[in-house]
Amino acid sequence: MIQGNTLRFMAPGMEYTFRHRMRKKDGTWLWMVAKGRVVQAEDGRFAIVSACMDITDTVLAQKRLQEANRTLRFKNDELEFLSSGMLGGYYRCRKSEDMEFLYTSPRFLEILGYSNDELNELFQNRLLNMIHPGDREKIRLMTETLSPDESLKGVEYRILTRNGYKWILCHSRLSVKSGDSFLYGVMLDIEELGELYSQVEECRTPLLPEGVRFFQNRDAAVGRMENYLSRHRFLTSGLLLFSFHGGNIDSNSARQAFLEQALFMKRFFREDDIMCLDGDYEILILCRNIKEEDIKLKCRRILKELRYQMMSQVSKALLPVRAGLTVIQVQEDDFEECYDRVKDSLLKNALSTDQEL
């Protein structure tokens, strides 16, 4: 209500609008908007002509819109976070037979090497069309058994990228809203995951002389080797095993000699080759993407250089070395079978520093 003394400051023609709440008889409140105008009566007195309107529905709609905008800002922040250089690529699709995409993050597209237009052109914007035929039944079964109350479920499968099929690890969750079912997923490139795991293991590996690191955890090294072989199925690789023997193998001097020879051998390999001190006096090496003739030449050259080193440094009592190798052309065998082959090669072949000593 406008007080009488307020009218003294008003002039004819002045208008006002204000919004207020009024209590109803049932105790609830409604929102009102009042619009008024100051007029002057014939006797010179001021009066107000006013109209009121119930705007409760409008105010409540505005509040709902504000809350929706606030939620949308949070969702946009989440999407930006999921799209900003994370290892995982985020996507959302319908829970249907062909799993139609509703959203794909930039990181998702980066992992696969496609644009949104290419997803539509090549795969009709359907996730299932991208999955290896041999893995599609596994994905169908996963989507059928997934429930909204279940936490994220992880499954590995092959997906077609611009550079061929790639193994990924995908964690998915089912959401049911207004009768519609959706799948939310975060896709991880398993090779990147393996690289991270390897980096962690390397950090745990003690530094050897000259700051050189080797894997001293066989499981970590073999895991990284298996990961590489499964992802690069058609690139020829070589697996080498060097075994040190002779003398008092348990002495401190023998251990020091072994480390010195291992560091010497390190120079013959690339940074991306995987090298592990497999046991106290064995070195296991995976030479990535190398020709068959090159891996054989490399092995013989290393043994030759070690022979020269032993002949010129007899006083250091360097350890004799035997070598075995196997060439992995197509990864139809698992790693353990490849390891068995290289072990057999070490026992059967005459590749050794003893040959010319």
Phi, psi and chi 1 to 4 in degrees:
 res  aa     phi    psi   chi1   chi2   chi3   chi4
   1 MET       -  139.8  178.4  178.5  -67.9      -
   2 ILE   -91.7  124.5  -62.1  177.4      -      -
   3 GLN   -69.5  154.9  -59.1  -64.6  -31.5      -
   4 GLY   -60.7  -40.9      -      -      -      -
   5 ASN   -67.8  -18.3   59.3   -5.0      -      -
   6 THR   -67.4  -30.5  -53.8      -      -      -
   7 LEU   -63.8  -23.4  -65.3  177.7      -      -
   8 ARG   -64.0  -22.6  -67.7 -177.6  -59.0  171.7
   9 PHE   -96.8    5.3  -58.7  100.1      -      -
  10 MET  -102.5  151.5  -68.4 -174.2  174.1      -
  11 ALA  -123.4  153.1      -      -      -      -
  12 PRO   -54.1  136.9  -25.2   34.9      -      -
  13 GLY    96.8  -16.4      -      -      -      -
  14 MET   -65.7  141.0  -69.5 -178.2   63.0      -
  15 GLU  -123.6  156.7  -64.5 -178.9   -8.6      -
  16 TYR  -146.1  156.5   66.6   87.8      -      -
  17 THR  -142.3  130.3  -59.7      -      -      -
  18 PHE  -146.6  157.2   67.2   92.8      -      -
  19 ARG  -116.0  138.7 -166.3  168.6   65.4  170.6
  20 HIS  -153.1  165.9   61.5  -77.5      -      -
  21 ARG  -103.7  146.2  -77.6  173.6  -69.7 -178.5
  22 MET  -128.7  140.2  -65.5 -174.5   64.8      -
  23 ARG   -86.0  130.2 -169.2 -178.5 -175.1   90.8
  24 LYS   -86.8  168.4  -63.9  170.4   61.6  175.9
  25 LYS   -61.1  -33.2 -174.2  176.9 -179.0  179.5
  26 ASP   -81.7    3.7   61.3    5.2      -      -
  27 GLY    93.8   -9.8      -      -      -      -
  28 THR   -82.5  168.4   60.3      -      -      -
  29 TRP  -115.9  146.0  -65.2   84.1      -      -
  30 LEU  -127.5  151.7   55.3   81.7      -      -
  31 TRP   -92.2  134.3  -79.6   93.8      -      -
  32 MET  -125.7  147.8  -57.8  -70.0  -68.9      -
  33 VAL  -119.0  130.6   62.4      -      -      -
  34 ALA  -114.8  132.5      -      -      -      -
  35 LYS  -122.6  130.1  -67.2 -172.4  176.0 -177.5
  36 GLY  -137.7  164.5      -      -      -      -
  37 ARG  -142.4  137.7 -175.7  175.0 -174.6  179.8
  38 VAL   -84.9  129.7  179.6      -      -      -
  39 VAL  -127.5  164.6  -62.0      -      -      -
  40 GLN  -119.8  124.0 -170.4  171.7   18.3      -
  41 ALA   -73.2  171.7      -      -      -      -
  42 GLU   -64.4  -28.0  -66.7  179.6   -5.0      -
  43 ASP   -85.5    6.4   59.5    2.3      -      -
  44 GLY    92.4   -8.4      -      -      -      -
  45 ARG   -80.5  149.4  -69.6 -178.5  -61.7  174.6
  46 PHE   -83.5  149.0  -70.0  125.0      -      -
  47 ALA  -144.3  161.8      -      -      -      -
  48 ILE  -120.1  129.8  -66.0  176.5      -      -
  49 VAL  -102.1  121.9  178.4      -      -      -
  50 SER  -133.3  149.0 -180.0      -      -      -
  51 ALA  -132.2  139.1      -      -      -      -
  52 CYS  -118.2  148.6  -64.3      -      -      -
  53 MET  -141.4  137.4 -178.3  170.4   59.3      -
  54 ASP   -75.4  117.3 -177.8   -4.5      -      -
  55 ILE  -119.2   25.0   59.1  166.7      -      -
  56 THR   -56.3  -47.1  -56.5      -      -      -
  57 ASP   -62.6  -39.7  -69.9  -17.9      -      -
  58 THR   -64.9  -43.8  -58.4      -      -      -
  59 VAL   -64.4  -42.8  170.9      -      -      -
  60 LEU   -65.0  -37.7  -66.6  178.7      -      -
  61 ALA   -64.4  -39.3      -      -      -      -
  62 GLN   -63.1  -41.4  -71.7  176.1  -18.9      -
  63 LYS   -64.5  -39.8  -71.0 -176.5  176.0  -65.6
  64 ARG   -64.8  -38.9  -73.6 -165.4  -65.1  -90.9
  65 LEU   -65.2  -41.2 -178.9   59.1      -      -
  66 GLN   -61.7  -42.3  -70.6  172.4   -6.1      -
  67 GLU   -66.2  -39.1 -175.6   60.8   29.6      -
  68 ALA   -64.3  -41.2      -      -      -      -
  69 ASN   -64.2  -39.6  -73.3  -23.4      -      -
  70 ARG   -63.2  -44.8  179.3  174.4  175.4  -87.3
  71 THR   -63.0  -40.6  -58.0      -      -      -
  72 LEU   -63.5  -37.9 -175.8   59.7      -      -
  73 ARG   -62.7  -41.8  -76.3 -163.5  -60.3  -88.2
  74 PHE   -63.8  -41.6  -81.2  118.6      -      -
  75 LYS   -64.0  -40.7  -67.3  -63.4 -178.7 -175.4
  76 ASN   -63.6  -38.0  -73.7  -21.8      -      -
  77 ASP   -62.7  -40.9  -71.9  -17.0      -      -
  78 GLU   -64.5  -43.6  -69.9  174.6    1.3      -
  79 LEU   -64.5  -39.3  -71.5  175.7      -      -
  80 GLU   -63.2  -40.4 -177.2  179.7   -5.6      -
  81 PHE   -63.7  -43.2  174.3   71.2      -      -
  82 LEU   -69.7  -15.7  -70.6  168.0      -      -
  83 SER  -103.6    0.4  -56.9      -      -      -
  84 SER  -105.0   70.4   58.5      -      -      -
  85 GLY    73.5   14.4      -      -      -      -
  86 MET   -71.3  159.6  -66.1  177.7   62.6      -
  87 LEU   -61.6  -40.2  -79.5  178.4      -      -
  88 GLY   -82.9  145.5      -      -      -      -
  89 GLY  -105.3  127.0      -      -      -      -
  90 TYR   -95.0  140.8  172.3   76.8      -      -
  91 TYR  -146.1  161.9   71.0   89.0      -      -
  92 ARG  -136.8  134.8 -175.8  171.1   67.0 -107.0
  93 CYS  -143.9  167.6   66.1      -      -      -
  94 ARG   -76.1  147.3  -63.2 -171.1 -170.8  -79.1
  95 LYS   -84.0   87.3 -177.1 -178.7  179.3  -66.8
  96 SER  -140.7  179.2   58.5      -      -      -
  97 GLU   -62.7  -37.2 -175.8  175.3  -12.5      -
  98 ASP  -106.6   -2.9   49.2   11.8      -      -
  99 MET    59.4   67.5  -55.5  172.3   73.9      -
 100 GLU   -68.4  131.5  176.8 -170.1   -0.2      -
 101 PHE   -68.4  138.3  -75.4  119.7      -      -
 102 LEU  -112.2  -26.3  -61.3  173.9      -      -
 103 TYR  -157.9  139.9  173.9   81.3      -      -
 104 THR  -135.2  131.8   53.5      -      -      -
 105 SER   -78.9  158.8   74.4      -      -      -
 106 PRO   -56.0  -36.2  -28.0   36.1      -      -
 107 ARG   -68.1  -34.9  179.8   59.6 -180.0  144.0
 108 PHE   -60.0  -47.0  177.4   89.8      -      -
 109 LEU   -66.0  -35.6  -61.4  173.7      -      -
 110 GLU   -64.7  -42.1 -177.6 -176.1  -18.7      -
 111 ILE   -61.4  -40.0  -70.1  173.0      -      -
 112 LEU   -86.4  -23.5  -59.4  178.8      -      -
 113 GLY    83.3   19.5      -      -      -      -
 114 TYR  -116.8  163.5  -61.4  118.9      -      -
 115 SER   -99.6  169.6   66.2      -      -      -
 116 ASN   -61.1  -39.6  -84.5  -46.4      -      -
 117 ASP   -62.8  -38.8  -70.2  -20.2      -      -
 118 GLU   -70.1  -34.4  -72.1  171.6  -35.2      -
 119 LEU   -58.9  -41.2  -75.4 -174.5      -      -
 120 ASN   -72.1  -42.0 -171.3   46.3      -      -
 121 GLU   -70.3  -43.4  178.5 -176.8  -11.4      -
 122 LEU   -88.0  -32.9  -61.0  173.2      -      -
 123 PHE  -125.9   11.3  -53.6  103.9      -      -
 124 GLN    54.0   30.0  -64.6   73.5   54.6      -
 125 ASN    59.5   34.0 -149.6   34.6      -      -
 126 ARG  -118.7  127.5  -55.4  -65.0 -163.3  -92.7
 127 LEU   -63.9  -41.7  174.9   58.7      -      -
 128 LEU   -61.9  -30.7 -161.3   69.1      -      -
 129 ASN   -66.7  -19.1  -67.7  -15.0      -      -
 130 MET   -90.3  -18.5  -53.2  179.8   71.6      -
 131 ILE   -81.6  141.0  -63.9  173.4      -      -
 132 HIS   -54.7  135.2 -169.2  -75.8      -      -
 133 PRO   -52.5  -33.1  -26.6   34.3      -      -
 134 GLY   -72.0  -12.7      -      -      -      -
 135 ASP  -110.2   -3.6  -63.7  -30.7      -      -
 136 ARG   -67.1  -38.0  -69.7  177.2 -176.4  174.0
 137 GLU   -63.9  -37.3 -171.2   58.7   33.7      -
 138 LYS   -61.4  -40.7  175.0  168.2   57.7  174.7
 139 ILE   -69.8  -41.0  -60.4  -54.0      -      -
 140 ARG   -59.6  -44.0  -72.7 -164.8 -174.5   98.1
 141 LEU   -63.5  -40.0 -178.6   62.0      -      -
 142 MET   -62.1  -44.1 -177.1  -87.4  -68.7      -
 143 THR   -69.2  -32.0   57.7      -      -      -
 144 GLU   -71.9  -33.9  -71.0  173.3    2.2      -
 145 THR   -91.8   -9.3   57.7      -      -      -
 146 LEU   -73.5  137.2 -154.8   58.0      -      -
 147 SER  -121.8  154.1   68.8      -      -      -
 148 PRO   -61.0  -25.9  -21.1   32.2      -      -
 149 ASP   -83.9   -6.4  -61.6  -31.3      -      -
 150 GLU   -85.9  141.6 -168.7  172.6    4.1      -
 151 SER   -71.3  176.8   58.7      -      -      -
 152 LEU   -54.5  134.2  -68.2  176.0      -      -
 153 LYS  -111.2  129.2  175.7  176.9  -75.6 -171.9
 154 GLY   -98.8  138.4      -      -      -      -
 155 VAL  -146.2  141.3   60.3      -      -      -
 156 GLU   -99.3  137.9  -67.2 -176.1   19.0      -
 157 TYR  -158.0  168.2   56.8   84.7      -      -
 158 ARG   -96.5  137.2  -71.6  161.0  -70.3 -179.0
 159 ILE  -130.9  143.3 -167.4  165.5      -      -
 160 LEU   -80.7  118.4 -174.0   57.0      -      -
 161 THR  -106.5  179.2   71.2      -      -      -
 162 ARG   -61.9  -26.8 -176.3  176.8  -66.7  -82.1
 163 ASN  -104.2   20.7  -61.6  -43.9      -      -
 164 GLY   106.7 -175.8      -      -      -      -
 165 TYR   -71.1  140.9  -78.7  102.9      -      -
 166 LYS  -133.0  139.2  173.1 -176.7  -72.3 -171.7
 167 TRP   -78.7  132.6  -81.4   95.2      -      -
 168 ILE  -131.8  158.6   57.5  103.0      -      -
 169 LEU  -111.8  122.3  171.2   64.1      -      -
 170 CYS  -120.8  128.0 -174.2      -      -      -
 171 HIS  -103.6  123.8  -74.9   84.4      -      -
 172 SER  -123.4  155.4  -56.4      -      -      -
 173 ARG  -143.5  144.2 -174.3  166.4 -172.4  173.7
 174 LEU   -97.2  137.1  177.4   65.6      -      -
 175 SER  -129.3  133.7  174.4      -      -      -
 176 VAL  -119.0  119.4  178.8      -      -      -
 177 LYS  -136.0  127.5  -63.9  178.4 -179.6  178.1
 178 SER    52.1   38.8  -56.8      -      -      -
 179 GLY    84.1   -9.5      -      -      -      -
 180 ASP   -99.7  146.1  -68.1  -33.4      -      -
 181 SER  -112.1  135.0  -61.9      -      -      -
 182 PHE  -131.1  150.6  -53.4   93.9      -      -
 183 LEU  -111.7  130.0  -74.7  171.2      -      -
 184 TYR  -109.8  134.1  -63.2   80.1      -      -
 185 GLY  -142.7  150.9      -      -      -      -
 186 VAL  -122.6  120.0  175.8      -      -      -
 187 MET  -100.6  130.3  173.3 -169.7  -62.9      -
 188 LEU  -116.3  132.5  -67.6  166.7      -      -
 189 ASP   -71.8  114.1 -177.8  -22.7      -      -
 190 ILE   -62.2  -33.0  -68.7 -178.7      -      -
 191 GLU   -65.0  -41.1 -176.1  165.9   -5.7      -
 192 GLU   -63.4  -38.4  -70.8 -175.3   -8.1      -
 193 LEU   -63.7  -42.2 -154.0   57.9      -      -
 194 GLY   -64.7  -37.1      -      -      -      -
 195 GLU   -63.4  -41.2  -67.3  -69.1  -25.8      -
 196 LEU   -63.8  -43.9  -81.7 -178.4      -      -
 197 TYR   -60.8  -41.3  174.8   69.7      -      -
 198 SER   -64.0  -40.6  -62.3      -      -      -
 199 GLN   -61.9  -39.5  -70.2  172.2   19.9      -
 200 VAL   -63.0  -45.1  170.9      -      -      -
 201 GLU   -65.3  -37.3  -69.1  -59.7  -31.3      -
 202 GLU   -63.7  -36.9  -74.2  176.5    6.4      -
 203 CYS   -65.8  -26.9  -70.5      -      -      -
 204 ARG   -83.3  -11.9  -66.2  174.3  178.0  170.7
 205 THR   -79.5  127.6  -58.7      -      -      -
 206 PRO   -60.4  146.4  -18.3   29.3      -      -
 207 LEU   -72.3  134.7  -77.7  172.5      -      -
 208 LEU   -95.2  175.3  -63.5  176.1      -      -
 209 PRO   -52.5  145.3  -27.6   35.0      -      -
 210 GLU    69.1   15.4  -59.2  179.6   18.9      -
 211 GLY    75.4   13.0      -      -      -      -
 212 VAL   -83.2  139.2  177.8      -      -      -
 213 ARG  -109.1  139.1  -71.5 -174.1 -173.3  -86.9
 214 PHE  -123.1  156.8  -67.0   95.9      -      -
 215 PHE   -68.5  126.2  -81.9  104.2      -      -
 216 GLN  -112.9    7.0  -64.0 -169.9   48.9      -
 217 ASN  -110.5  105.1  179.4  -32.9      -      -
 218 ARG   -60.2  -40.5 -174.8 -176.6 -169.4  -83.5
 219 ASP   -61.1  -41.0  -69.0  -22.2      -      -
 220 ALA   -65.4  -43.1      -      -      -      -
 221 ALA   -66.0  -47.0      -      -      -      -
 222 VAL   -63.7  -38.2  169.2      -      -      -
 223 GLY   -59.9  -41.1      -      -      -      -
 224 ARG   -69.7  -38.0 -173.4  167.0  179.4  178.8
 225 MET   -63.6  -46.6  -67.3  176.5 -175.8      -
 226 GLU   -60.5  -41.1  -70.0  175.6  -27.8      -
 227 ASN   -61.6  -44.2  178.2   53.3      -      -
 228 TYR   -64.0  -47.0  173.6   81.3      -      -
 229 LEU   -63.4  -37.3  -66.8  173.8      -      -
 230 SER   -71.8  -24.5   66.1      -      -      -
 231 ARG   -92.7  -22.0  -56.4  -61.2  174.5  -92.8
 232 HIS  -121.3   64.7  -59.9   79.6      -      -
 233 ARG   -66.1  -25.4 -150.9  163.9  -90.4  -82.8
 234 PHE  -113.7   16.8  -58.0  107.9      -      -
 235 LEU  -104.0  126.9  -64.7  179.0      -      -
 236 THR   -66.6  133.0  -57.5      -      -      -
 237 SER  -128.0  166.0  -59.2      -      -      -
 238 GLY  -129.8  135.8      -      -      -      -
 239 LEU  -111.3  123.2 -169.7   63.9      -      -
 240 LEU  -116.9  141.9  -69.8  166.1      -      -
 241 LEU  -131.7  119.8 -179.7   62.8      -      -
 242 PHE  -109.6  127.5  -67.1   93.2      -      -
 243 SER  -117.6  127.7  177.0      -      -      -
 244 PHE  -100.4  139.3  -64.5   74.3      -      -
 245 HIS  -152.4  175.1   61.0   94.8      -      -
 246 GLY    92.2  158.6      -      -      -      -
 247 GLY    65.7 -163.6      -      -      -      -
 248 ASN   -83.7   87.4 -175.5   -0.4      -      -
 249 ILE   -63.8  -19.6 -160.4   69.9      -      -
 250 ASP   -96.5    2.6  -66.0  -37.6      -      -
 251 SER   -77.9  159.1   67.8      -      -      -
 252 ASN   -63.7  -36.5  -69.6  -26.6      -      -
 253 SER   -66.4  -36.3   59.0      -      -      -
 254 ALA   -66.5  -40.1      -      -      -      -
 255 ARG   -63.4  -43.0  178.0   65.9  180.0  170.5
 256 GLN   -64.5  -40.9 -177.7   60.9   32.6      -
 257 ALA   -63.7  -39.7      -      -      -      -
 258 PHE   -60.6  -45.4  168.2   66.7      -      -
 259 LEU   -65.2  -39.7  -67.4  178.3      -      -
 260 GLU   -64.3  -41.5  -72.5 -177.5   11.3      -
 261 GLN   -68.8  -35.8  -71.8  170.2  -79.9      -
 262 ALA   -63.4  -42.6      -      -      -      -
 263 LEU   -65.4  -37.3  -70.9  169.2      -      -
 264 PHE   -62.8  -42.2  175.6   78.5      -      -
 265 MET   -69.0  -28.2  -66.7  168.2   59.9      -
 266 LYS   -55.8  -30.7  177.6   78.7  172.0  176.9
 267 ARG   -67.2  -18.7  -60.5 -175.2  -55.5  175.8
 268 PHE   -86.9   -2.7  -67.0   88.4      -      -
 269 PHE  -120.5  158.1  -62.8   95.8      -      -
 270 ARG   -83.5  164.7  -59.9  163.4  -63.2 -176.5
 271 GLU   -63.1  -32.1  -76.1  -60.5  -42.0      -
 272 ASP   -88.6   -0.4   57.3   -9.6      -      -
 273 ASP   -74.3  148.6  -69.2  -25.1      -      -
 274 ILE  -104.0  121.6  -57.0  168.0      -      -
 275 MET  -126.3  130.7 -157.6  164.2  175.4      -
 276 CYS  -136.3  135.4  173.5      -      -      -
 277 LEU   -79.5   90.6  -56.6 -173.1      -      -
 278 ASP   -87.2   88.6 -176.5   24.5      -      -
 279 GLY    91.4  176.1      -      -      -      -
 280 ASP   -65.9  -36.5  -75.2  -16.7      -      -
 281 TYR  -132.6   36.5  -66.9   95.8      -      -
 282 GLU  -133.1  147.5  -75.4 -171.8  -12.8      -
 283 ILE  -124.8  123.9  -62.2  177.2      -      -
 284 LEU  -109.1  129.1 -178.9   65.2      -      -
 285 ILE  -134.5  133.1  -55.4  156.8      -      -
 286 LEU  -107.1  115.7  179.1   69.6      -      -
 287 CYS   -90.8  114.2  -66.4      -      -      -
 288 ARG   -83.6  134.7  -60.1  167.5   23.1  151.4
 289 ASN    52.8   67.4 -170.2   17.9      -      -
 290 ILE  -136.2  145.3 -171.2  170.6      -      -
 291 LYS   -73.2  154.5  -64.1  178.7 -178.9  178.4
 292 GLU   -60.8  -44.4 -178.9  172.5   -8.8      -
 293 GLU   -67.3  -30.9   57.4  -91.1   25.1      -
 294 ASP   -70.4  -38.4  -69.6  -20.8      -      -
 295 ILE   -67.5  -35.2 -172.5   65.3      -      -
 296 LYS   -69.8  -42.7  -67.8  177.7  179.2  178.0
 297 LEU   -63.1  -39.1  -72.8  172.6      -      -
 298 LYS   -62.4  -44.3 -175.7 -174.5  -71.3  -73.1
 299 CYS   -62.4  -46.3 -176.8      -      -      -
 300 ARG   -66.1  -37.2  -70.5 -173.5  170.2   90.6
 301 ARG   -65.3  -41.0 -177.4 -173.9  172.5 -163.2
 302 ILE   -61.2  -46.0  -69.3  170.7      -      -
 303 LEU   -63.4  -39.4  -68.8  173.4      -      -
 304 LYS   -63.1  -45.4 -178.3  177.9  179.4 -179.6
 305 GLU   -64.7  -37.0  -65.6  -67.5  -25.1      -
 306 LEU   -66.4  -36.5  -75.0  173.5      -      -
 307 ARG   -61.7  -46.4  -79.3 -163.4  -64.4  -90.3
 308 TYR   -60.3  -40.9  -70.8  151.5      -      -
 309 GLN   -64.2  -42.2 -173.8 -172.3   49.9      -
 310 MET   -67.5  -36.7  -67.3  171.9   68.9      -
 311 MET   -69.9  -31.4  -68.9  170.3   65.2      -
 312 SER   -90.2  -11.5   62.2      -      -      -
 313 GLN  -132.4   51.2  -58.6 -176.4   42.2      -
 314 VAL   -60.6  -33.4  175.7      -      -      -
 315 SER   -64.3  -22.4   60.2      -      -      -
 316 LYS   -83.3   -5.0  -70.4 -168.5  175.2 -179.0
 317 ALA    53.4   50.5      -      -      -      -
 318 LEU   -65.1  151.9  -60.3 -176.8      -      -
 319 LEU   -86.7  137.9  -58.2  173.3      -      -
 320 PRO   -61.5  152.2  -20.7   32.3      -      -
 321 VAL  -130.7  134.3 -178.1      -      -      -
 322 ARG  -108.1  151.1  -68.9 -165.3  -55.9  -93.7
 323 ALA  -133.4  144.8      -      -      -      -
 324 GLY  -133.2  150.0      -      -      -      -
 325 LEU  -146.7  155.5   65.4   89.0      -      -
 326 THR  -143.4  144.3 -174.5      -      -      -
 327 VAL   -99.9  131.3  177.6      -      -      -
 328 ILE  -111.2  104.6  -52.4  168.6      -      -
 329 GLN   -94.3  -48.3  -67.3  179.7  -35.5      -
 330 VAL  -129.9  125.3  177.8      -      -      -
 331 GLN   -78.3   65.3  -82.2   69.7   56.0      -
 332 GLU   -83.5  -23.5  -64.1  174.9  -11.9      -
 333 ASP   -93.7  154.7  -58.0  -33.6      -      -
 334 ASP   -82.1  174.0   63.4   23.2      -      -
 335 PHE   -62.8  -39.9  179.6   82.2      -      -
 336 GLU   -61.1  -35.3  -69.3  -56.7  -38.4      -
 337 GLU   -67.7  -38.5  -69.6  173.1  -29.7      -
 338 CYS   -64.1  -40.1  -63.3      -      -      -
 339 TYR   -65.0  -39.2 -178.6   77.4      -      -
 340 ASP   -62.4  -38.6  -71.7  -18.0      -      -
 341 ARG   -65.2  -43.1  -70.0 -152.7  -52.1  -92.3
 342 VAL   -70.1  -30.7   77.1      -      -      -
 343 LYS   -67.6  -42.9 -163.7   78.1  172.3  177.2
 344 ASP   -62.9  -39.1  -70.8  -17.7      -      -
 345 SER   -62.1  -40.2  172.0      -      -      -
 346 LEU   -63.1  -36.8 -175.4  143.0      -      -
 347 LEU   -80.4  -32.1  -63.3  174.7      -      -
 348 LYS   -92.2  -36.4  -65.9  176.7 -178.0  177.3
 349 ASN   -79.7  161.1  -66.1  -23.2      -      -
 350 ALA   -98.3   21.8      -      -      -      -
 351 LEU   -75.1  110.8  -64.1  174.7      -      -
 352 SER  -162.3  153.0  169.7      -      -      -
 353 THR   -72.0  -10.6   55.2      -      -      -
 354 ASP   -77.1  -13.7  -66.8  -34.6      -      -
 355 GLN   -57.6  -43.2  -70.2  175.0  -14.6      -
 356 GLU  -113.4   14.0  -61.7  178.1   11.3      -
 357 LEU   -92.0      -  -65.9  178.9      -      -
